């Protein structure tokens, strides 16, 4: 909270102690208090959906994410799209942004401990599993669909950066900080929501 600018949100989604690849970083949710806070020219085809979508129309898994956002004091609204957003390429095409602006949540399994590890990576990047050993302290294994669902409560392709079934050790790709706005999955392969790296 030191040197906080007027109007800067004080709530954070992820712990200050999360590290990723090169730097220690934190993802913070964008808070849109009214329509004027959202630049209509950035995503004109999404503006109506973001501001007018009935929250009760969300699929149950997306609604769980929306509920957690509300509980934590954020005003972000999840957007469900007709197009699939299961992959970074699909998500970028659906919201009209660069692939690198998609914050993809990837679940790995610690080879020694068996614990779940979440890596939030830029959509254009691939996780260097060998390099991550220095940060995680053990080798990483790809998690299967059952493990992902058990640990997060969500299916692969819809894993959000929050609202998980269990607390997850989390690492964030520093490359996401080159963009003013990014997008993340929201609990369902057709659901996304906007965030901003801080």
N, C-alpha and C positions, 0 to 999 in steps of 0.2 A: 504494500500500500504506500510505500515511500515514493515521493515525487509523482503522485497520482495526479493526472490532469483533470480539470473540472469535467464532470459528466462521464468519466471513465468508469466502466462497470467494475465492481470490486469482487464479484463472485467468479470463481474459476471452476472449470469442469474437471480438470485433471490435476494431480498433485504437483507441487513445485519440484518434487524430487525425481521427476521422470527424465531420463536421458535417452538420446537417440543418435546413433551412428557417429556424429561429430560433436554435437553441442547439447547442452542441457536447455530444453525449451519447454514452453507451456502453450497448449491450445486453449483459447478462450472462445466462448460462444458469442457470436454477434447478437446484440439485443436491439431489436427493432421496436421502438416505442410507438411509432406511428408510421403512416405511409411515406411521409417526407424523409424518414431515415433511410429508406431504400431507394437506390438510384434506379429509376424505371428504365433508363437507357441501357443498363448493363444486361438485363434479361427481360426484355419487354414481353416475351411469350410466356414467362413464368409469373409476372407480377400479379395477374388476376388470380392465379391458382394459389399463390402464397398468401394473399391478403383476404381471399374470400372463401377458401376451402373450409367446409364444416368439419371441425375436429372429430365429431362423432362418426364421420364417414371413413375414418382411417381403419385399416386392417388392425386386428388385435395386437400384433407384434409391433407395428409402427405406433399404435396408440400408447403402448408401454413406454416407448422412448419419449413421446410427447408429454406423457404424465410426469416423467422424471425431469424433463426440462422445466415444466411448470413448477414442480415441487422445489427446484433449485433456484427459482426466481427469474428464469429466462423467458423471453417472449417469442423466441423463434417458433415458427410454424413449419411442421413437416409437410413436404409436398409429395403426393403420390402421382406418378406419371403412367401413361399408357405404355410407354416404352420401358423395356427392361433396363435397369441400372446395375445389373449384377457384376459387370466388368467395368473397369475404369474407362475404357473406350466408349462403352454404351452409356455410362453415366455422363461423360463429357458431352456426348452428342445430344443427350436428352435435355441437359440444362444449358447448353450453348457456351461451354467454357473449354479451356485447354485441358488435355488429359492430365497434365501435371498439377492442375488445380483440384483434382479429386484426391481426397484423403482416404486411402483404402486401409481398412482395418484387417490386418493379417494375424491369424493365431498360429503360434508355434508351440511346440512341447519341449520342455527341457529334457535333454537326453539322460541326464543323471537324476534330477529331482522329479521329473514327470509333471512339473507345474506348467500351467498355461502362461504364455507370454504374448502380449499384444504389441505389435509393431504397426504404428500408423505411418504409412509411407506415401509419398507422392505417387500419383497414378502412373507417371512415366518412369519410375524407378523400380529396380528389382533389389530385394534385400540381399546383401552380401552376408550369407549365414556364417561364413568363416570369420569375417571381420567382427560380427556381433558377439563372438565368443568372449572377446576382451571386455565387453560391456556387461554381458549377461553372466559370465563366469562358468558357462557350460555350453556344450554343443546344442544346436537347435535341430529339432526334427519337425517335419511338416505334420500338422495335426489333421486327422481325418474328420469327416463330417460329424460323426457321433461325438467326438471329443469337443469340437467347436460348439456344438449345440448344448452339450452338458455344461461347459464352462461359461458360455456367454448367454445362453437362452435364445440364441438366434441362429438361423441357417447361414451357411457360407453364401456370400454375395449380398447379405443384408446386415452384417455385423456392424453396429454403430460404435462410436468411440466412448459410449457411456451406457448406463442402464443394464450392466451385465449381471448374470446370475451370481457370479462370484467376483471378488476383487481380483484385478489382474495387474501383474507387473507390466508397466507400459513404457514404450520407447517411441519417440516421435521423430520423423525425418525432418532435419533442419532445412531441407530444400523447400518445404512448404512456406517458409517465411519470406520467400521472394514475391508472394502474391498477396494482394489486399484482401481477396475473398477466396475461400475454398469451399468445397462441398463434401459431405460425408454421407454414408449409408445411414438409414434411419429405421433399421429393424426389419426391413422387407426388401427383396430384390427390386421392387419398383418405387421405393421410398427414399428420399434424400432430404437433407436440410443444410442450410448455409452456416459456415463458421468463418472466423478470421484468425489467422496466426497473429500473435501480439508481439 
